[in-house]
Each structure stands twice: as structure tokens, then as C-alpha cells.
Amino acid sequence: MREVVFIKKNEERWKKLEKDIPNQTPDELAESFIELSDDVAYARTFYPGSDTERYLNALLSRFHQVIYKNKKEKKGRFLTFWKYEVPLTVRSHHKELFYSFLFFAVFALIGAFSAAKDDTFVRLILGDRYVNQTIQNIETGDPMAIYKSGGSTSSFLMITTNNIAVSFMVFIYGLFFSIGTVYILMTNGIMLGSFQYFFYEKNVFLDSITSIWLHGTLEISAIVIAGGAGLVMGNSLLFPKTYSRKNSFMKGAKDGLKILVGLIPVFIIAGFLEGFITRYTKMPLPVSATIILSSLAFVIFYFIIYPIRLEKKIKKYEQKN
């Protein structure tokens, strides 16, 4: 729908909402806020940076202040951010997220192929100390014993901090016209591919899958999505389209950062799983499979299916109005 048609259809309703703010009951305010949130989400998706988006954001802010003046602002903002803003931003950049996944998958295959063709490649990538320790663990019958080292809480904090730092690095390197982001995806992809081939070669591939991917499903998915965020920012410099390069970059950086911040809970959960759950290397297969498949289902739903459904819901709402 053209922006002018969108405005014409909804202008009277917006003016009425603006006029009636002081007189609405709490229930009416909440209903109006949800209704207006849909309008803001639609404008942000299809008319980004427009006067319409700015006006609706300002109007939504007024409702927000009235509704949450009793210090419930943080809760409301939290729900709005993860329920609407992150999914819609992700949806508008599904292409970049797909490219990030494609880069990562190709580099993982290169890592596995290189490990298969060169016996020294795994040591080059993972280091002699890790390889020697893992071989020793395999010989003693507990291939994943390395995940039992260290305290649960300290491991959780260290792993979560490191994962968030890596994700910000993947994103920030997008400043180098996306090349930096691709480089980080390459190093992580090759590492994963060679890592998994190493366990395959040692005949403990299933043990590695059922242990490592307890946390790795969320961790690797989040790194790939962070790579997509980096590509969003990098491509905004490379392909400004109808925007000035400055405005394109500002929009790309804002969208990429929003996706990145949306990943923080994912990294926290992945860190928790690695710190507290992965160390149980003899976990029954049905339990580990449930955790892995549940994690994968969450990633697919929240970052692929739900954004598409939300966009369709907004378009359907727009057609009715």
C-alpha cells in the first residue's frame, strides 16, 4: 500500500486517539496502545524513516507515558521489544540472515573437508592441547569430559560473556563493508566443521552431537544471526539504495543492533546449558534430543516463522482498515 493511502485510511482514527488520550479508561488506553503499536510496526516495516513513522512513534510514546507512569514502563517496553520490534526487524532482513547461514554452512563444510584431507588441520585449528586432552578422554571412555571442568556458575558466566563478545565482534566487523563479518563467520564455520569431523574420525560423532549441541544449537544459531546483523550494517554502506549513504548506514546500524540485542537472552540460555547441563555427558538420549530439538524449534519459530506470521497479520489488519 502506498504511504498516502495508508495515511488517508487511518488519519481520522489517529487524530481521535490523540484527542482522547486524557479521557480514556485504563482498558481503553491499553487497547488503543496495542492498536497503535500495530500501526507503528507497519509504518516501520514499509515506510522506514518517514514522517508517518515519526508521527506514530511520537503518538505511541504519549500513550506509553500515560499507561506506564506507575513505573511499569520497563515491563511494557520489554514485551513490545521482543514481541514486535525484534521479529519485524528480523523479517525485514531475512535475506541477510540467509546469506549469513549460507556463508557459515559453506565454511563449516570446508573445515570438515580440510580435516578429512589433512591430519594436521584439526591441530592447527583447535590447538594441540585441546586435541591431546580430547583423545585422552576418548580413550578413557568419556569423549566430552572436557565440559566437566570448572565450576558450573563460573563456566556459565565466562561462556555467556564470551558468546556475547563474539556476537558483537561479528556485528561490529560489518563496518568493513561486510567483509569483516564474513571473515568471522569463516573462522567460526571452519572451526566447527573441523571440530565435528575430528569426532567423526574418532568414532564418537553421536556422543559429540548429543552433548555439544545441547548448547550449540542456540549458540551457533545466535552467531549466525549476529552475522546476519553484521551484514545488515555492512550492506547499508555498500548498497544505500534511495537513501544517502549516511542515512542508509544509520538505519542499517540501528536494525542490526536491534537484532543483536534481541539475541542476548539466547546467549544467556546457551551459556546456562553449557555451564550446567552439557557437563552431564552421559545424559539419556531422549533427554538430550528433547533439549536439542526444542532449541532448534525455538530458533526456527521465533526468527523465521513468527516474523512471517506477524507481517501477514499486520498486512491483514491494514487491508481491513
C-alpha positions in Angstrom: 0.0 0.0 0.0 1.3 3.5 -0.8 2.0 5.7 2.2 -0.5 8.3 1.2 -3.3 5.7 1.1 -2.2 4.3 4.5 -2.4 7.8 6.0 -5.8 8.6 4.4 -7.3 5.4 5.8 -6.1 6.0 9.3 -5.7 9.7 9.8 -9.1 10.4 11.4 -8.6 7.5 13.8 -5.2 8.7 14.8 -6.5 12.2 15.5 -9.3 10.8 17.6 -6.8 8.7 19.6 -4.6 11.7 20.1 -7.5 13.9 21.3 -9.0 11.2 23.6 -5.8 10.3 25.5 -6.7 12.2 28.7 -10.2 10.8 28.8 -9.7 7.1 28.2 -10.0 4.4 30.8 -7.0 2.1 31.5 -8.6 -0.6 29.5 -9.2 1.8 26.6 -5.7 3.1 26.8 -4.3 -0.5 26.6 -6.5 -1.3 23.6 -5.5 1.9 21.8 -1.8 1.3 22.6 -2.0 -2.2 21.1 -3.8 -0.9 18.0 -1.3 1.9 17.6 1.6 -0.5 18.1 0.4 -2.4 15.0 0.3 0.8 13.0 3.9 1.7 14.2 5.1 -1.7 13.3 3.6 -1.5 9.8 5.0 2.0 9.2 8.4 0.9 10.4 8.4 -2.0 8.0 7.1 -0.4 4.9 7.9 3.4 5.4 11.1 3.4 7.4 12.4 6.9 8.3 9.2 8.6 7.0 7.3 11.4 8.7 4.4 8.9 9.2 6.7 6.6 11.2 8.0 9.5 13.3 4.4 10.8 14.0 3.2 7.4 15.0 6.2 6.8 17.2 5.6 10.1 19.0 1.9 9.3 19.4 2.7 5.9 20.7 5.2 7.4 23.2 2.4 9.6 24.6 0.3 6.5 25.2 3.3 4.7 26.6 3.9 7.5 29.2 0.3 7.6 30.3 0.0 3.8 30.6 3.3 3.2 32.4 3.5 6.3 34.5 3.1 4.0 37.5 6.6 2.6 36.8 5.5 -0.3 34.7 7.4 1.1 31.8 10.2 -1.4 31.8 7.9 -4.4 31.6 5.8 -2.9 28.8 8.9 -1.9 26.8 10.4 -5.4 27.3 7.3 -7.1 25.9 6.9 -4.7 23.0 10.6 -5.0 22.0 10.7 -8.8 21.9 7.1 -9.4 20.7 7.1 -6.8 17.9 10.2 -4.9 17.2 12.8 -7.7 17.0 10.7 -10.1 14.9 9.6 -7.4 12.5 13.2 -6.2 12.1 14.4 -9.8 11.6 11.7 -10.3 9.0 12.8 -7.2 7.0 16.3 -8.7 6.9 15.6 -12.4 6.3 17.8 -12.2 3.2 20.9 -11.1 5.1 20.3 -13.8 7.7 20.0 -16.4 5.0 23.3 -15.3 3.5 24.9 -15.4 6.9 23.7 -19.0 7.3 24.9 -19.9 3.8 28.4 -18.5 4.4 28.7 -20.3 7.7 27.5 -23.6 6.3 29.9 -23.4 3.4 32.8 -22.6 5.6 31.9 -25.5 8.0 31.9 -27.9 5.1 35.3 -26.5 4.0 36.6 -27.1 7.6 35.3 -30.7 7.6 36.8 -31.4 4.1 40.1 -29.9 5.1 40.2 -32.0 8.3 39.5 -35.1 6.2 42.3 -34.4 3.8 45.0 -33.2 6.2 45.6 -34.9 9.5 47.3 -31.8 10.9 44.5 -29.4 10.1 42.5 -30.1 13.3 45.5 -29.4 15.5 46.2 -26.2 13.5 42.6 -25.0 14.2 41.9 -26.4 17.7 45.3 -26.5 19.1 47.5 -29.4 20.3 46.4 -29.1 23.9 42.7 -29.5 23.2 43.2 -32.3 20.7 45.5 -34.3 23.1 43.1 -33.8 26.0 40.1 -34.9 23.9 42.0 -38.0 22.6 42.8 -38.9 26.2 39.1 -38.5 27.2 38.0 -40.7 24.3 40.4 -43.4 25.3 39.1 -43.3 28.9 35.5 -43.7 27.6 34.2 -40.1 28.2 34.8 -38.1 25.0 33.1 -35.0 26.3 34.7 -34.9 29.7 36.3 -31.5 28.9 32.9 -29.9 29.5 33.0 -31.1 33.1 36.0 -28.9 34.0 35.4 -25.8 36.1 32.5 -24.8 38.3 29.0 -24.5 36.8 28.4 -20.9 37.8 31.8 -19.6 36.8 31.6 -21.5 33.5 28.2 -20.1 32.8 29.3 -16.5 33.4 32.5 -16.9 31.4 30.8 -18.7 28.4 27.9 -16.2 28.3 30.2 -13.2 28.4 32.4 -14.7 25.7 29.5 -15.6 23.4 28.1 -12.1 23.7 31.5 -10.6 22.9 31.9 -12.8 19.9 28.4 -11.8 18.6 29.3 -8.1 19.0 32.5 -8.7 17.1 30.7 -10.4 14.3 28.4 -7.4 14.2 31.0 -4.6 14.5 33.2 -6.2 11.8 30.3 -5.4 9.5 31.7 -1.9 9.4 34.3 -3.2 7.0 31.7 -3.4 4.2 30.5 -6.8 5.4 33.9 -8.4 4.7 34.8 -8.4 8.4 31.6 -10.2 9.3 32.2 -12.8 6.6 35.7 -13.3 8.0 34.4 -14.1 11.5 31.8 -16.4 10.1 34.6 -18.1 8.1 36.8 -18.7 11.2 33.9 -20.0 13.3 32.5 -22.1 10.5 35.8 -23.8 9.7 36.4 -24.4 13.4 33.0 -26.1 13.8 33.5 -28.2 10.6 36.9 -29.4 11.6 35.8 -30.0 15.2 32.9 -32.2 14.2 34.9 -34.1 11.7 37.5 -34.8 14.4 34.9 -36.6 16.5 33.5 -38.4 13.4 37.0 -39.7 12.6 37.4 -40.9 16.2 34.0 -42.8 16.0 32.3 -40.7 18.7 30.3 -38.5 16.4 27.0 -39.3 18.1 28.4 -38.6 21.5 29.6 -35.2 20.2 26.2 -34.4 18.7 24.2 -35.3 21.8 26.5 -33.3 24.1 27.9 -30.3 22.2 24.6 -29.4 20.5 22.8 -29.2 23.8 24.1 -25.7 24.0 25.5 -25.4 20.5 22.1 -25.3 18.8 21.3 -21.9 20.4 25.0 -20.7 20.4 25.7 -21.4 16.8 22.3 -20.2 15.6 22.9 -16.9 17.5 26.3 -16.4 16.0 24.8 -16.9 12.5 22.0 -14.4 13.3 24.6 -12.0 14.6 26.4 -12.4 11.4 23.2 -11.5 9.6 23.1 -8.3 11.7 26.6 -7.5 10.7 25.7 -8.0 7.0 22.7 -5.7 7.5 25.0 -2.9 8.7 27.7 -3.7 6.1 25.3 -3.8 3.2 23.8 -0.5 4.3 27.2 1.0 3.4 27.6 -0.9 0.2 24.0 -0.6 -1.1 22.4 2.6 0.2 19.6 2.4 -2.5 17.5 5.5 -2.4 18.9 6.8 0.9 22.0 8.9 1.3 24.9 6.7 2.4 24.9 8.2 5.9 21.1 7.7 6.4 21.4 4.2 5.0 24.2 3.4 7.4 22.3 4.8 10.4 19.3 2.7 9.6 21.3 -0.4 8.9 23.3 0.0 12.2 20.1 0.6 14.1 18.4 -2.5 12.7 21.5 -4.7 13.1 21.9 -3.6 16.7 18.3 -4.3 17.4 18.7 -7.9 16.1 21.9 -8.2 18.1 20.3 -7.1 21.4 17.4 -9.4 20.8 20.0 -12.3 20.8 21.2 -11.6 24.3 18.7 -13.9 26.1 19.6 -16.7 23.6 23.2 -16.4 24.5 22.3 -16.4 28.2 20.3 -19.6 27.8 23.1 -21.2 25.7 25.6 -20.3 28.4 23.4 -21.8 31.1 23.1 -25.0 29.1 26.8 -25.3 28.5 27.7 -24.4 32.1 25.1 -26.5 33.9 23.7 -29.2 31.5 26.3 -30.1 28.9 28.6 -31.4 31.7 26.2 -34.3 32.2 27.8 -36.2 29.3 26.0 -39.5 30.0 22.6 -37.9 29.7 19.9 -40.3 28.3 19.4 -39.8 24.5 15.7 -38.9 24.7 16.5 -36.1 27.2 19.4 -34.6 25.1 17.4 -35.0 21.9 14.4 -33.1 23.5 16.7 -30.2 24.6 18.3 -30.0 21.1 15.1 -30.2 19.1 13.3 -27.8 21.5 16.2 -25.3 21.0 16.1 -25.7 17.2 12.3 -25.4 17.2 12.5 -22.1 19.1 15.1 -20.7 16.7 13.1 -21.6 13.7 9.8 -20.3 15.1 11.0 -17.0 16.6 13.4 -16.0 13.9 11.6 -17.4 10.8 8.0 -18.5 11.3 6.8 -15.9 13.8 8.2 -12.8 11.9 6.5 -14.0 8.7 3.2 -14.6 10.6 3.4 -11.2 12.3 4.0 -9.4 9.0 1.0 -11.2 7.4 -1.1 -10.3 10.4 -0.2 -6.6 10.0 -1.0 -6.7 6.3 -4.3 -8.4 7.0 -5.1 -5.7 9.6 -4.1 -3.0 7.2 -6.4 -4.4 4.5 -9.4 -4.3 6.9 -8.7 -0.7 7.7 
